[in-house]
Amino acid sequence: MTTKLRVVLAVIGLAGCGHAKTTDNAKPAQESEAAPESDAKAKTREPARKRAPEPASKPEDVPVSTSPGGLLAPGADDKIRDKLAAGGFAAEGKSTKEALRRFQKDNDLPATGIPDHETVKKLGLDPNEIFRAAAVKD
Amino acid sequence: MSRRGRRWSRRLVIIAAVLVALVVAIRLLIDPIATHYTRKGLNDAEGISGDFQRVHVTVFPPGYEIRRIKVMEEPGGSERHPLFYAERVGVSVDWRALLHARLAARARLDEPKITISKRAEAAKEKVKKEAPATTPDVEAALRKVIPARVQRIEVRDGEVLYRDPTAPRHPQIWLHALELSAENLATREELAGGRPATVNASAKLGKSGDVTMFVSANPFAKSLEFAGEVSLKGWKVAELFDLIQPATKVQTPEGTLDVFVEFRAKGGELTGGVKPVMKNVRVRPTEDDFGNRLKAWVADKGLRLFSDRVPDRNAVATVVPIKGKLTDPDIQLWPTILGVIRNAFVEGISSGFSHLPPPTADKKEGVLEQAKEALDKDEGPPEAQPTKAGQKK
């Protein structure tokens, strides 16, 4: 009975592996490269993963960036520009940096020309939408 | 109103009067107490002495403010050039965070001024010997501090003055009109919310240079991780007179300097590049002997030879790769020189952060190989050389 159960589990495990190999083409290359283990190992690992669920995932930190733009969420630039234009700070031929500086000066903020949380809040935007947030690991 | 009711109302009036008296007493005493402890702290601190005009403490919201604080180095400091001066320093605590047993603070410094004086050689050697040669473990240092998050530090109209009293003309580098904001500085990883700490700044260098700076850092990474960029635009090189003249006996009366720096530190390794762009720079002798005139002529012709010869610009630029350990950064010579030549003759000069940081060669190359690639139009800019054979970062 026990031997039969093992065989069934092994077959399910193998079928699961095969299925993963055929459908997971969209996964990052490093994941497929990082799995050169033998089928036997994979066979034993798969049921074990099912038995013991992984602990709650830790959010992945926002990586450091060389430029301020690297910490902004997609489309955040446009939202900032629109708000500056609506407030009459974005003059023709002037850069966003210059417009931000004018806005910061008018609002008693350090005139750095770089968007920070306080500037974004004063612009009437939600910093959680403007800046990249920590992502939960899959 | 009944007798009982009158008694209760009298009691309430007395309690309210006592509370008001208590608040007034605290209000009257709290500033002198804070002043006493601030003065004691300054007097007891090692290596410094200090003074201030007044201290003011607020209870709601909880806050502390000090006016006209002056900190002098001891021994050898002077009142005229204090190590630190600020018109006003204010710190406030977020009381809503306190209700959740967290300490979250904000600070603002108005017109702070920091003076850094170059030390004499003997003092410098002593500091060098005492300095550790390992990458600082920032996370371990932060763990020793109480759990807190500084949401924001603001600097308004700040100044940093570097002076060298040991050199003949006492040269100075003066950074002023400094506007700075730093955010998300936490002493525990869980308080940082998965976001890096950031520092944004803009300032004026001397009379003419515009400086901007951005740095992001994750002090909780396995090894200190930070990245950023600094740019300096339109600095008139004539302002370098006091720095250049005593050592070289030449001066640069005309022209401007732009500098773009990009850097990234990860796993104890520092990578990045520095890109100086000189425009219309002329070199002239300051002393009228043949040696100096020859030196100035060679420098001037060199700048003209390697410039892009665009009228009214005549720019000379290069990319200086920075590569190495955090404790021992290596600024590479050959890619720098070849970068000047390539920019002048092959590619043309571009101001800004293009080509920063420079790419790194797969394996270490000889000078001739580097030169061949640098002068080939189809190749990219000169590559940084790996720090160890076969090591590419």
Boltz contact constraints between the chains, C-beta under 6 A:
constraints:
  - contact:
      token1: [A, 59]
      token2: [B, 194]
      max_distance: 6.0
  - contact:
      token1: [A, 61]
      token2: [B, 194]
      max_distance: 6.0
  - contact:
      token1: [A, 62]
      token2: [B, 194]
      max_distance: 6.0
  - contact:
      token1: [A, 62]
      token2: [B, 195]
      max_distance: 6.0
  - contact:
      token1: [A, 64]
      token2: [B, 196]
      max_distance: 6.0
  - contact:
      token1: [A, 64]
      token2: [B, 216]
      max_distance: 6.0
  - contact:
      token1: [A, 64]
      token2: [B, 218]
      max_distance: 6.0
  - contact:
      token1: [A, 64]
      token2: [B, 225]
      max_distance: 6.0
  - contact:
      token1: [A, 64]
      token2: [B, 226]
      max_distance: 6.0
  - contact:
      token1: [A, 64]
      token2: [B, 227]
      max_distance: 6.0
  - contact:
      token1: [A, 65]
      token2: [B, 216]
      max_distance: 6.0
  - contact:
      token1: [A, 65]
      token2: [B, 227]
      max_distance: 6.0
  - contact:
      token1: [A, 66]
      token2: [B, 227]
      max_distance: 6.0
  - contact:
      token1: [A, 66]
      token2: [B, 228]
      max_distance: 6.0
  - contact:
      token1: [A, 66]
      token2: [B, 229]
      max_distance: 6.0
  - contact:
      token1: [A, 66]
      token2: [B, 262]
      max_distance: 6.0
  - contact:
      token1: [A, 66]
      token2: [B, 264]
      max_distance: 6.0
  - contact:
      token1: [A, 67]
      token2: [B, 229]
      max_distance: 6.0
  - contact:
      token1: [A, 68]
      token2: [B, 214]
      max_distance: 6.0
  - contact:
      token1: [A, 110]
      token2: [B, 154]
      max_distance: 6.0
  - contact:
      token1: [A, 110]
      token2: [B, 179]
      max_distance: 6.0
  - contact:
      token1: [A, 110]
      token2: [B, 180]
      max_distance: 6.0
  - contact:
      token1: [A, 110]
      token2: [B, 181]
      max_distance: 6.0
  - contact:
      token1: [A, 111]
      token2: [B, 179]
      max_distance: 6.0
  - contact:
      token1: [A, 112]
      token2: [B, 179]
      max_distance: 6.0
  - contact:
      token1: [A, 112]
      token2: [B, 200]
      max_distance: 6.0
  - contact:
      token1: [A, 112]
      token2: [B, 201]
      max_distance: 6.0
  - contact:
      token1: [A, 112]
      token2: [B, 202]
      max_distance: 6.0
  - contact:
      token1: [A, 113]
      token2: [B, 202]
      max_distance: 6.0
  - contact:
      token1: [A, 114]
      token2: [B, 200]
      max_distance: 6.0
  - contact:
      token1: [A, 114]
      token2: [B, 214]
      max_distance: 6.0
  - contact:
      token1: [A, 116]
      token2: [B, 181]
      max_distance: 6.0
  - contact:
      token1: [A, 116]
      token2: [B, 183]
      max_distance: 6.0
  - contact:
      token1: [A, 116]
      token2: [B, 200]
      max_distance: 6.0
  - contact:
      token1: [A, 117]
      token2: [B, 183]
      max_distance: 6.0
  - contact:
      token1: [A, 134]
      token2: [B, 194]
      max_distance: 6.0
